[in-house]
């Protein structure tokens, strides 16, 4: 698969999601780490990534970020704990 990807000059959403999934399964890393590693390896601007991600992957990343306390869960932050 890597040979095919190297020959593609234009990175589209399908190719990026395949690369991402492959890296997650091969290396056993999180979605967030896999995205950062892919951007470093292929000199991809991190700002261009959101348009390449599928809605399912975006949801997985959001859940990872919530579990790592990178962002707040809006549903839980509305409640006042006494």
C-alpha positions as CSV (number, residue, x, y, z in Angstrom):
1,X,0.0,0.0,0.0
2,X,2.9,2.4,0.8
3,X,4.1,2.1,-2.8
4,X,0.7,3.2,-4.1
5,X,0.5,6.1,-1.7
6,X,4.0,7.3,-2.6
7,X,3.0,7.5,-6.3
8,X,-0.1,9.7,-5.5
9,X,0.8,13.4,-5.7
10,X,-2.6,14.6,-4.5
11,X,-3.6,13.4,-1.1
12,X,-7.4,13.0,-0.8
13,X,-9.6,12.1,2.1
14,X,-9.8,8.4,1.2
15,X,-6.1,7.9,0.9
16,X,-5.4,9.9,4.1
17,X,-8.0,7.8,6.1
18,X,-6.4,4.6,4.8
19,X,-3.0,5.8,5.8
20,X,-4.3,6.8,9.2
21,X,-6.1,3.5,9.8
22,X,-3.1,1.5,8.7
23,X,-0.7,3.4,11.0
24,X,-3.1,3.0,14.0
25,X,-3.3,-0.8,13.5
26,X,0.4,-1.3,12.6
27,X,1.9,0.8,15.4
28,X,-0.9,0.6,18.0
29,X,-1.1,4.4,18.5
30,X,-4.0,6.8,19.0
31,X,-5.7,8.7,16.2
32,X,-4.2,11.9,17.5
33,X,-0.6,10.5,17.5
34,X,-1.1,8.9,14.1
35,X,-2.2,12.2,12.5
36,X,0.7,14.0,14.0
37,X,3.1,11.3,12.8
38,X,1.7,11.3,9.3
39,X,2.0,15.1,9.1
40,X,5.6,14.9,10.1
41,X,6.5,12.0,7.8
42,X,4.8,13.5,4.7
43,X,5.3,17.2,5.4
44,X,1.6,17.8,5.5
45,X,0.3,21.1,7.0
46,X,-1.7,20.2,10.1
47,X,-4.2,22.9,9.2
48,X,-5.3,21.0,6.1
49,X,-6.1,17.8,8.0
50,X,-9.8,18.5,9.1
51,X,-11.0,18.5,5.5
52,X,-9.4,15.1,5.0
53,X,-11.0,13.4,8.0
54,X,-14.2,11.4,7.8
55,X,-17.0,12.2,10.3
56,X,-16.4,8.9,12.1
57,X,-12.7,9.7,12.6
58,X,-13.5,13.2,13.8
59,X,-15.8,11.7,16.4
60,X,-13.1,9.3,17.5
61,X,-10.5,12.1,17.8
62,X,-13.0,14.2,19.9
63,X,-13.6,11.3,22.2
64,X,-9.8,10.7,22.6
65,X,-9.3,14.4,23.3
66,X,-12.0,14.4,26.0
67,X,-10.6,11.3,27.7
68,X,-7.1,12.9,27.7
69,X,-8.6,16.1,29.1
70,X,-7.5,18.1,26.1
71,X,-11.0,19.4,25.7
72,X,-14.1,19.5,27.9
73,X,-17.1,17.4,27.3
74,X,-19.8,20.0,26.8
75,X,-22.5,17.7,28.1
76,X,-20.7,17.1,31.4
77,X,-19.5,20.6,31.9
78,X,-23.0,22.1,32.2
79,X,-23.7,20.3,35.4
80,X,-22.9,22.0,38.7
81,X,-21.4,19.6,41.2
82,X,-22.2,20.5,44.8
